[in-house]
Amino acid sequence: MRKILSCEFNLDTACVELRLYDGTLLSIDCTAVENEVANSMYQRSELDWLIYNDPLAYAELILKGDPELYLKAVTEKIPRD
């Protein structure tokens, strides 16, 4: 991946915006991502936490990773005794 100069969540557009070293501006539509990959309120909550607290990690997850696999791992339901 190309070098990232800045990354922030734009509340007006509901997008995580990345500015790359070569001047390219990438915009990730967070609503569309949630509609596509999140199957429960817990998964949406996890994505929301990343968007607001660590937008760079969110962008890397979407651009490099497998968000469905990540969400299954962090929102695993563990039965209580």
HELIX and SHEET records of a PDB file:
HELIX    1   1 CYS A   30  VAL A   37  1                                   8    
HELIX    2   2 MET A   41  ASN A   53  1                                  13    
HELIX    3   3 PRO A   55  LYS A   64  1                                  10    
HELIX    4   4 PRO A   67  VAL A   74  1                                   8    
SHEET    1   A 3 ILE A   4  ASN A  10  0                                        
SHEET    2   A 3 CYS A  15  LEU A  20 -1                                        
SHEET    3   A 3 LEU A  25  ASP A  29 -1                                        
END                                                                             
